[in-house]
């Protein structure tokens, strides 16, 4: 029986899951070793215990504990990479199915849940000592020569219903023409605009972050308070102007934003919460020709 694209992708996912299963067990073993090392250090730091050990023994225990912690960190990073590999395999298969003409029919409510889940499970960047967050991590912008890959989510400036002007919408990259420096993108929600597919110059397309920033280790990769941004308005697929009111405090938190809304006396909406993935640097004075 010939292998199909679905069966190959399923086999790849299964292999990743098996590796992830082994890594989780290895992590637990290493965590217990690290915990024992920390307990030993705490004993050494006790005044009653300190006199019964030589200084050289203390150094040895610290070195062992540090090595165990580093090994645990490495295993955790490998496990996170396996999870990322699974996401990539599934995304590649989805793109192949779409290119083969298998159109997805997903209701709006289901799309909203998927977008939220996608933001919550976006890979988390946790820097090593001295390491800087890379481009497209949190608020760190893409490099000037970067172009989004097929299947990536972007903010795209498109013409909406006649008379409504232009709007930044959530879209998916279909292709990128290097010679013309233009993207072909699909509107996430087809019924939201008269036209689903758009061909746009690169300046009208903004890649979404590929990783979340960890506020506890990389706060500089977040937009500061009072920064003007454009963000996905909750329960919609459109980006609007907003001001950062509060930053995420942990890697699971969202931004607290005040959206520009002149139906309120102060010109801004009440605080609303938006995931890192859907908060971007504001694009000023950008209009379609």
N, C-alpha and C positions, 0 to 999 in steps of 0.2 A: 504494500500500500504506500503510495507516494506521500512524502511529507508536504503538508500545506503550510502557508505562512502562519496561520493560527496555531498549528501544532508545534512549529519551530519556536514561536514566541512563547507558547505555554511551557515548552521544555526549558527554555532559557530562564523563565521566571522560576520554575521549580528548582533549577540548579542554584539560582541566587537565594531562594528561600532555604534550601538545605545548608548553604554556606552561612546564611544569617543565623539559622538555628544553632549551628556549631559555635559561631562567634558569641551568641548570647550566653551559652553555657561557659565558654572560656572567660567571658567578662565576669560572670558571677564568681567563678573560682578566683580570678585575679582580684576582684573586689574584696573577697574574704581575706586574701593574703594581705592586701593593703590595709584592711581594717585591723588585722592582727599587728601589723607593723606600727600603726598609729597608736594602738593600745600599749605597745611596748615602749614607744617614745614617751607617752604620758607617764608611764611608770618611772622612766629615767628622769623626767622632769619633777617627780615628787622628791621633796627634800629628804624623806626617810630612805628612799631607794638610791638616791644619787651616790651616796658615800660607799655603797657596796659594789659599785662597778668602776672599772677603769675608764679613763677618758677615751682610750682607743676603742673600747667596746661601744661607747656612745656614738662615735663617728661611724662605726660600722653599721649600727642600727639605722642611723639617719640615711646613709647611702643606700642601704637595702630598701628602706621605705620609699625613697625617691625613685629608685629603679622600678619598683612595683607600681607606683603611681603612673610613671611614664608608660609602662607596658599596658596598664589598664586604659590609659588615654588612647594609645595606638589601636587597641582592639575596638574601642568605641568608635574611633574614626573609620575603621574598616567596616564596622556594622552600618554606620551612616552611609558609607559609599555603596554598600550592597542595596540599601533601600533606594538610593538615588538611581542605581542601575535598573532596578525593577520599574521605577517610574519611567525611565527613558525607554525601556523595552516596550512598555505598554503604549507610550506615546508614539513611538515609531510604528507600531502595528496599527494604531488608530489612523495615522497619516496614510499608511499604505492602503488601508481599507477605503479611506475617503478618495484617494487617487484612483482606486479601482471602480469608483462609482457607487460605493455603498454609503448612501447618505444617512446620517444620524437624525433621528426624529426625537428631540428632547423637549419636553414642556418647559415653559419659563420658570416655574417653581423649582423644577429639578436642576435647571441651569444655575439658579441662584445658590442652591445648596452645593453644587459642584464647584462653583467659583470660590465659595467660602472655604470649602474643604481644601481646595488647591492652595489657597493662601496660607491656611493653617499648617499644611504639611510641606510647604516650600522648604528646601534644605536650609538648615541653620548653619551659618558660618561662625565658628568659634576659633578665634585666632590663637596662634602659639605666641610665646613671648617674643616681642619685637616685630611681629608680623602685622602688616596693614591690611585692612579689608580690601578685597579686589573690586574692580569695576562691576557694577550691577549687583552689589551687595547692599541692601537697604537703600540709603539715599545716595550712595556713590554712583555717579553717572557712568554711562558707557564711554569707552574711548572714542575719539572722533572718527576713526576708520572702522569702527565696529558695525556690523550689520546683523540683524536678528536672523535666526535660523528658521527653516521651515517648521511649522508647528508651534513656534514661540508666540506668546501673547504680547500684544503691543497696544499702545494708545494711538489711534489714527484719527487725523482730522479729515472729516468727510462732509459732503453736502447732504443735508437731511431734507425733509419734505419741503417743497417749494414755499418760499416765504419765511422759512425758519432759519435760514442762513447755514453756518457751519457748526459742527460740534465734534468734540473729541469723544470717540467711542472705543469700547473694548473690541479688539479684533485679533484674528489669528493669521500669521504669515503663511501665505500659499507659495510664494516664490520671491526671489530678489534678482533683478536684472542689473548686473555689475556695469554693463556698457552704458545703460541709460540711467543708472543710479536710482532705480525705481522699484518699489514694492508692489506686489499684488497681495491684497489682504481680504479676508472674509469677515464680515460683521458677525459677531457672536450670536446675536439675535436677529435673524433675517427679517422678521416682521417689523423691527424697530425703524428701519429705513426703507425707502422705496427700492434701493439697490443693495444687494447683498455683497457683491464683490467690487472692490475698488482698486484702481491703479494709481499709486501716489508717489510723489517724489519723497526721497529719504527724509527731507526736513519736516514732512508732515507725519512722520511715524516715530514714536518714542518707545524703545524697548522697555518692558517691565523688568523689575529686579528678578534675578535668577536665584538669589539667596536672601534669607532673612538675616538681619544684623542682630547680634546678641547685645542688648543694652548693658548687661553686666560686664562684658569684656570689651565691647567696641562701641561705646556711646557716640563716638565721632562719626559713625556711619549712619546716624539718624538725623533727620531734619531738626534743627533747634526750635524751641518754642517761639511763636510769633512769625515763623517763616510762612510766606505765601506759597501755596502749592496748588496742584490740581489733583483731585482725588475722585475715585469712583463713588458716586452717591449711593448709599445703601439701597439695596433692592432694585438697582438699575444697572445698566451697562454703559453709562455715560459719565465722563469726567467733568467736574466743575471746580471753579475756583474756591479755595478754602484757606483757612489760617490754622496753623498748628497750635492747639490750646494746651495739650499735655502730651508728653512723650510716653512711649511704652516703657514700663519699668522692668518687665521680664520678657523672655523670648516668646511667651505666649500672648502677651498683651498687644492691643491695637493702639493706633494713634487716636487721640481725642481731637476732633476737628470742629471748626465753626465754618459752615459753608456760607458763601455769599448768597443772601436771600433778602431781597428788598420788600418782601411781604411782611417782614418783621421790622419793628420800629428802629432797632439798632443796626439793621442791614445784614444781620447774620442769623443763621439758624441756631437752635439750641445745640448743645454738644452732641455730636454723632461719632460713632466709632468705625474706623476703617483700617483694615490690615495693611501691613507694610507693603505688600506686593502691589497695592493699588493706590499708593501715594507717590506722586512724581513731582519733579521740579516744574514750576510754572513755565508755560511757553507764552511769552508776551508778544503781542502784535503779529500773530501768525494768522494769515487769512489765505484761503484758497483763491487761485486766480479766477 
